[in-house]
Amino acid sequence: MTRARYTVHLRDDQCQQHGKITRARRSIARDITHVYVLMKSDAGLSDEQIADQLSINTQTVVRVRKRFVDGCYALTR
């Protein structure tokens, strides 16, 4: 198991916003998956564990983490 290259730490307001997105029926599947990636990253899971649990590619996890850490990731829906 490799160590995550980009460490994610969510603030309380970000957790609340992401929780609303996952409960909203209008959100698209990609946004919901990205929210789950960030929440699981914040919980300390490795890229491989997250990818396995969400049935996505490990590179998707790395890209979502990188965008979040770089400040380029914002959910506005």
C-alpha positions as CSV (number, residue, x, y, z in Angstrom):
1,M,0.0,0.0,0.0
2,T,1.5,3.3,-1.1
3,R,1.3,6.5,0.9
4,A,-1.1,9.2,-0.6
5,R,0.8,11.9,-2.5
6,Y,-1.9,14.5,-1.8
7,T,-3.3,14.7,1.7
8,V,-6.8,15.8,2.1
9,H,-8.2,17.5,5.2
10,L,-11.8,18.7,5.0
11,R,-13.1,21.6,7.1
12,D,-16.4,21.2,8.9
13,D,-18.2,23.4,6.4
14,Q,-16.8,21.4,3.5
15,C,-18.0,18.2,5.1
16,Q,-21.5,19.6,5.4
17,Q,-21.5,20.9,1.9
18,H,-20.3,17.5,0.6
19,G,-23.0,15.8,2.7
20,K,-25.7,17.9,1.1
21,I,-24.4,17.1,-2.4
22,T,-24.5,13.3,-1.8
23,R,-28.1,13.6,-0.5
24,A,-29.3,15.8,-3.4
25,R,-31.0,13.9,-6.1
26,R,-29.9,16.5,-8.8
27,S,-26.2,15.9,-8.4
28,I,-24.5,14.0,-11.1
29,A,-22.8,10.7,-10.4
30,R,-19.3,12.0,-11.0
31,D,-19.7,14.8,-8.4
32,I,-21.0,12.3,-5.9
33,T,-18.1,10.0,-6.6
34,H,-15.6,12.8,-6.2
35,V,-17.2,13.8,-2.8
36,Y,-16.9,10.2,-1.6
37,V,-13.2,10.3,-2.7
38,L,-12.6,13.4,-0.7
39,M,-14.4,12.2,2.4
40,K,-12.6,8.8,2.4
41,S,-9.3,10.6,1.8
42,D,-10.0,12.8,4.8
43,A,-10.7,9.6,6.8
44,G,-7.2,8.4,6.0
45,L,-7.8,5.6,3.5
46,S,-5.2,4.9,0.8
47,D,-5.7,5.6,-2.9
48,E,-6.0,1.8,-3.5
49,Q,-8.6,1.3,-0.8
50,I,-10.7,4.2,-2.0
51,A,-10.5,3.0,-5.6
52,D,-11.5,-0.5,-4.6
53,Q,-14.4,0.6,-2.4
54,L,-15.8,3.0,-5.1
55,S,-14.9,0.7,-8.1
56,I,-12.9,3.4,-9.8
57,N,-9.4,3.7,-11.1
58,T,-6.6,4.7,-8.7
59,Q,-5.6,7.5,-11.1
60,T,-9.1,9.0,-10.6
61,V,-8.5,9.2,-6.9
62,V,-5.1,10.8,-7.4
63,R,-6.6,13.4,-9.8
64,V,-9.4,14.3,-7.4
65,R,-7.0,14.7,-4.5
66,K,-4.6,16.8,-6.5
67,R,-7.3,19.1,-7.7
68,F,-8.6,19.6,-4.2
69,V,-5.2,20.2,-2.7
70,D,-4.3,22.6,-5.5
71,G,-7.5,24.6,-4.9
72,C,-8.9,23.9,-8.3
73,Y,-11.7,21.7,-7.1
74,A,-15.0,23.3,-6.1
75,L,-18.5,21.8,-6.1
76,T,-21.0,24.5,-6.9
77,R,-24.2,22.5,-7.5
